[in-house]
Amino acid sequence: MAEATQEEIRAHMDTYTAFNKLLTFVILWVILLLSSMALGLVAHVGLLSVLLGVGGTVALLIGFALFG
């Protein structure tokens, strides 16, 4: 079995970290989307649902762009 160099290990860890961030973002966005849909469809609070969905999406994008 071939030994991995430090550069290969670093590249693998960078890819692994980026994938984890992407997966975390997608999971949080799906939860936000489902909760916004539940507010709009079940609770009949359409305006709050739209504001939560759009504002939450923008907040997630900014949060992951700045801190991710």
Backbone as CSV, one residue per row, in Angstrom:
resi,resn,N_x,N_y,N_z,CA_x,CA_y,CA_z,C_x,C_y,C_z
1,MET,0.838,-1.179,0.000,0.000,0.000,0.000,0.886,1.247,0.000
2,ALA,0.577,2.186,-0.858,1.387,3.388,-1.000,1.117,4.354,0.150
3,GLU,2.165,4.996,0.576,2.045,5.991,1.635,1.601,7.328,1.036
4,ALA,0.750,8.028,1.745,0.278,9.331,1.291,1.234,10.416,1.759
5,THR,1.455,11.382,0.907,2.314,12.496,1.281,1.503,13.503,2.101
6,GLN,2.201,14.405,2.717,1.539,15.442,3.509,0.628,16.299,2.641
7,GLU,1.046,16.558,1.406,0.246,17.365,0.491,-1.066,16.652,0.141
8,GLU,-1.009,15.347,-0.074,-2.217,14.582,-0.377,-3.155,14.536,0.823
9,ILE,-2.590,14.383,2.002,-3.406,14.358,3.225,-4.068,15.710,3.436
10,ARG,-3.334,16.800,3.229,-3.878,18.140,3.379,-4.996,18.386,2.361
11,ALA,-4.788,17.945,1.119,-5.816,18.110,0.086,-7.068,17.305,0.439
12,HIS,-6.875,16.116,0.968,-8.016,15.297,1.378,-8.777,15.951,2.524
13,MET,-8.060,16.481,3.489,-8.717,17.126,4.627,-9.463,18.384,4.190
14,ASP,-8.902,19.145,3.245,-9.596,20.328,2.723,-10.900,19.936,2.029
15,THR,-10.847,18.874,1.230,-12.050,18.393,0.548,-13.078,17.897,1.553
16,TYR,-12.631,17.158,2.549,-13.517,16.624,3.582,-14.189,17.760,4.358
17,THR,-13.432,18.786,4.714,-13.980,19.922,5.447,-14.990,20.691,4.605
18,ALA,-14.677,20.914,3.337,-15.601,21.626,2.446,-16.891,20.834,2.274
19,PHE,-16.794,19.513,2.137,-17.991,18.687,1.997,-18.830,18.733,3.268
20,ASN,-18.195,18.702,4.426,-18.937,18.790,5.690,-19.679,20.109,5.812
21,LYS,-19.044,21.211,5.403,-19.706,22.518,5.440,-20.902,22.551,4.498
22,LEU,-20.732,22.007,3.301,-21.822,21.966,2.331,-22.976,21.119,2.844
23,LEU,-22.677,19.969,3.407,-23.713,19.092,3.948,-24.449,19.748,5.114
24,THR,-23.725,20.430,5.980,-24.351,21.138,7.094,-25.273,22.243,6.586
25,PHE,-24.825,22.987,5.582,-25.653,24.037,4.997,-26.929,23.457,4.413
26,VAL,-26.816,22.372,3.674,-27.994,21.772,3.032,-28.979,21.265,4.077
27,ILE,-28.494,20.633,5.118,-29.383,20.127,6.170,-30.108,21.284,6.853
28,LEU,-29.389,22.345,7.195,-30.019,23.498,7.831,-31.013,24.184,6.903
29,TRP,-30.687,24.260,5.605,-31.586,24.908,4.658,-32.865,24.093,4.456
30,VAL,-32.751,22.778,4.423,-33.944,21.930,4.282,-34.833,22.054,5.514
31,ILE,-34.237,22.102,6.692,-35.028,22.296,7.919,-35.737,23.645,7.876
32,LEU,-35.033,24.683,7.445,-35.644,26.010,7.312,-36.777,25.992,6.299
33,LEU,-36.563,25.342,5.172,-37.583,25.257,4.139,-38.827,24.522,4.638
34,LEU,-38.639,23.399,5.306,-39.776,22.632,5.811,-40.540,23.388,6.899
35,SER,-39.824,24.091,7.759,-40.516,24.846,8.801,-41.275,26.035,8.197
36,SER,-40.717,26.658,7.162,-41.435,27.745,6.495,-42.684,27.229,5.788
37,MET,-42.567,26.077,5.156,-43.734,25.484,4.507,-44.797,25.109,5.525
38,ALA,-44.387,24.601,6.677,-45.352,24.239,7.705,-46.074,25.477,8.232
39,LEU,-45.344,26.560,8.417,-45.992,27.792,8.858,-46.995,28.290,7.834
40,GLY,-46.642,28.227,6.573,-47.519,28.737,5.532,-48.726,27.849,5.274
41,LEU,-48.524,26.544,5.264,-49.598,25.634,4.886,-50.454,25.184,6.064
42,VAL,-49.841,24.900,7.171,-50.580,24.361,8.312,-51.080,25.474,9.221
43,ALA,-50.216,26.430,9.530,-50.584,27.476,10.474,-51.253,28.672,9.793
44,HIS,-51.262,28.688,8.467,-51.883,29.770,7.698,-51.292,31.138,8.040
45,VAL,-49.978,31.165,8.174,-49.261,32.412,8.438,-48.315,32.628,7.251
46,GLY,-48.895,32.993,6.119,-48.144,33.068,4.872,-47.050,34.110,4.847
47,LEU,-47.357,35.320,5.296,-46.367,36.394,5.244,-45.174,36.090,6.149
48,LEU,-45.448,35.621,7.345,-44.361,35.252,8.255,-43.534,34.113,7.670
49,SER,-44.189,33.198,7.002,-43.500,32.078,6.379,-42.539,32.551,5.294
50,VAL,-42.997,33.456,4.455,-42.142,33.982,3.389,-40.975,34.768,3.979
51,LEU,-41.245,35.599,4.959,-40.174,36.382,5.587,-39.148,35.479,6.268
52,LEU,-39.620,34.447,6.947,-38.710,33.512,7.596,-37.887,32.746,6.563
53,GLY,-38.528,32.327,5.491,-37.812,31.580,4.454,-36.749,32.402,3.760
54,VAL,-37.115,33.595,3.327,-36.158,34.447,2.616,-35.083,34.965,3.567
55,GLY,-35.505,35.469,4.721,-34.533,35.974,5.689,-33.606,34.890,6.211
56,GLY,-34.150,33.719,6.459,-33.321,32.608,6.934,-32.336,32.139,5.890
57,THR,-32.772,32.110,4.637,-31.864,31.715,3.565,-30.732,32.713,3.420
58,VAL,-31.060,33.991,3.465,-30.023,35.022,3.378,-29.071,34.923,4.576
59,ALA,-29.628,34.696,5.753,-28.784,34.566,6.947,-27.869,33.344,6.849
60,LEU,-28.390,32.233,6.348,-27.548,31.044,6.175,-26.436,31.305,5.168
61,LEU,-26.775,31.938,4.054,-25.749,32.230,3.037,-24.661,33.146,3.583
62,ILE,-25.066,34.192,4.283,-24.082,35.113,4.854,-23.259,34.421,5.935
63,GLY,-23.933,33.659,6.778,-23.222,32.958,7.842,-22.181,31.983,7.316
64,PHE,-22.549,31.206,6.313,-21.584,30.239,5.778,-20.533,30.915,4.915
65,ALA,-20.852,32.058,4.317,-19.842,32.774,3.522,-18.798,33.429,4.425
66,LEU,-19.253,33.979,5.542,-18.323,34.688,6.425,-17.597,33.758,7.391
67,PHE,-18.309,32.807,7.967,-17.748,31.987,9.033,-17.442,30.567,8.591
68,GLY,-17.757,30.219,7.360,-17.577,28.849,6.895,-16.319,28.617,6.190
